[in-house]
Amino acid sequence: MCQEDFNYEPSMEEVARLFPLPNHVVFPHVLQPLHVFEPRYREMIQDAMQGDRMIAMSLLEPGWEEDYEGRPPIFPTVCMCRIATCHQFDDGRYNLLAQGVCRARIVEELSPSKQYREAKIEILHDHTSLDKIICHPQKREKLVTYFRNLIPQIPEAQKQFKELLKSDLGLGTLADIIAYTVDLDLTIKTDLLAEVDVDKRTDCLIQHLYQMQQPTKHGDNGEFPPEFSSN
């Protein structure tokens, strides 16, 4: 879990390299480890490293197994990520850390011109109503309380959580980091990624954290930070 200063000023509409995965939803302000071995994605990482280092992390829709080698449907909201660190092995595989930068929406997927997929995207920005900002301290406290109750189930998160609370993070940023950390259903995480209204996103996350703490619910699987993805 990390937030790194990075001056990224995308145009409102640009072409992005798509990196769809079946098992990860990445949010702004976090670091996602990735193990890249498929030829098409190795080409994508090579192009990204020679350019702006940006990739668009997306989630494959259910049923992707039937056409994984092709162009199976993906959820329309993606997280634009910068490759923060990158190590290439002798056989061409990569280990890298992708830093979530901002949300984006797929406007149109482009016709194939490379091994990997590309799409025209629109950058999305968080917003909140001025009359609701006064409620943010209370929402932050509730969000932190529910998340703290889950911390014993994520032992490795104890230290990072304490450091997180010492920082002056906005409500939207805090919600993104917590949504990434906890073991929510992937479709729920996708809904949270798609929600640009900070208050609605926080309220939804609070509700899910509350449900996770009920006797019939289970919390995180204890793995923190997440393991390297496999594409």
N, C-alpha and C positions, 0 to 999 in steps of 0.2 A: 504494500500500500504506500503510495508516494505521490507527491505533487511536486512537479519540477517546473521552474520558470522557463517558458519557451514562447518566443514571440512569433505566433502563427497568425497571419492575417489573410485568411482565404477570401477569395471572391465569393459573391453570393451564389454563384453557380459555376461549378468547375467539374472536371473529369477526375474520378477517383479510381484507384486500383481496389477491387473488391477481394476481400479475404473472408469468404464464408466458412463458418465452422458449425458442427452439429451440437457442440456442448459448451459453448462459452458466450456470455454476453459481457462485453467490455463497456465501461462507463468512463466519462471524462474524469480526470484527476487521479487515475490509478495506473499501475503498471501491470501488464499481463505478460508472463513468460510464454514464449512460443517456440516449439520445435518444428522446423519446416524441412520437409523431406521430399514432397511431391515435386516433380519437374516444373509444373506450371507455377507453383508458388515460389520455387527457387528462382525462376525467371522474374517473378514479380518483385521479390526482395532485391534482386540484383538491380532491376530498373529503379526501384525506390531509392536504394543507396546511391545510385548515380544521379538522382534527382533531388526531390524535396524531402525524401525519407518518410513520406506519408502513405499510409494504407487505410482502407476503410474496413473495420471489423464488423461483420454481419453474422446473423444467425440463420441457418437453414431451416425452412419450414418443415413440419412433420411430413414424412413420406420421402425424404431426400434420398433414402437408401436405394430407391429404384433407379435413380439417374445421377448418382454422385459424380461419376466421371464426366457428366455433361454439364448442364446448366439448370439444376433444380431450383425451384422457387426459394427466395429468401425474404425475410421480413424487411419492410421498406425503410425502417429507421436503422442507421448505422452509427458507429462511433469512429470518428476520424482519429487516427492514432499516428504518432510520430515514433519511428524506430529510435529508441534512446540508446540501446547498446546492441551490437551485432557481432556474433562470432561465426565464421564459416569454417566448417571442417574440410579436410582434404578431399572427401568424397562429394562435396558440394552442398551438404546439408547445412542448416543454420540453427543456432540457438540465439534468440534475441529477446529483448524486452520492448514491448510496445506501450507507449505512454498515451493514455486517452487524452484527447485535446478538446473535442467538441462534438456535439450531435450533428447529424445531417440526415437528409431524406433523399432517397433515390427518386429522381425525376424520370429517368429513362435509362435502361440498360443498353449499352452500345453493341453493335454487331461485332462479332469476334474479329480481332486483328492481331491478338497475341494468344499465347496459351492460356493466360488467366483472363478473368472477366473484368470489364470496366463499365462504369456508369456515370452519367451526368447526375450530379447531386446538388442539393440546395442546403446550405448551412443553416442550422436552427439555433436560436438563442433563447436562453432562459428568460422568463419574465414573471413578474408578480405585481399584484395590485398594490398601489400605495397605501390604501386603507387597510391592507392585510399585514403590512410589514410590522405593525405594532404587535401582532400576535406571534411573531417569529421567535422571541425568547421563550415563550411557553411551549411552542411546538418543538423547539430545539431541546428543551429540557425533557419533554416526553419522549422524543426520539432517542436521546442519549440514555434515558432510564431503561427503556425497553431493550436497547442494544446491550447495555451493561448487564442486564439479566441473562443475556445469551453468552457473555464472555466466558464463563466457566466451561462452556462447551467448545470453546476455541482457545485453548491455553496459550498458544503462540501469539494471540492477538492482544494479550494483556498489556504488554509494554507499549505496543504501537497505539493502542487505544488511549492510554494515558497521555502519550505525546500528542495524539490527535486533539484531545480536549484542551490542551494548553494552547493550541494554535487558534488563530482568529479566522475560522472558516465560515463562509456564508452558509445559510441553511441548505441551499441547493447543492452545494459542493459536499457538505456533510451527508446529505441524503444519498448522493451518488456513491460515495465511498462505502457507506453502510450497505446499500443495496448490492454492491459488488461483492461485499465480504460474506454476507449471510447466505445460507443454503435455501434460496427461494427457487420455485419452479422457473424454468427458463422462459416460459411464456409470460410469467409475471415480471421477470426482469426486463423482458422486451417491452412490455407495457410501460414500465417505469422509465426506460430509456426514451420511449416515444413521447412521454409527457413533459412538455416544456414549461408548463405552469408549475412553479416551485411549490406553491401551497397545495395544489392537488397531488403532486408527486409525493410530497412529504406526508400528507394525510393518508394516502394509499399505502405507503411504506409502513407508517405507524400501525395501521390496521393489520397488515400482514405480520409484523413483528409481535403484535399482541396475540394473534392467533397461533403463532409458533410456540408461545409459552403456555398455551392451554394444555391440560392433561392428555388430550387426544392427539396433540401435535408433537412433532419432533423438531429439534433445532438443527444446528449445523452439524455436518458430518465429522467435524474435528480437524479437517485438513485446512491449514492456513499457513502461508498464502496458498492459492491454488497451484496445482501441479502444472507442469508444462502441458500445453495442449498438444493433441496429435491431429494433424490435418489429413 
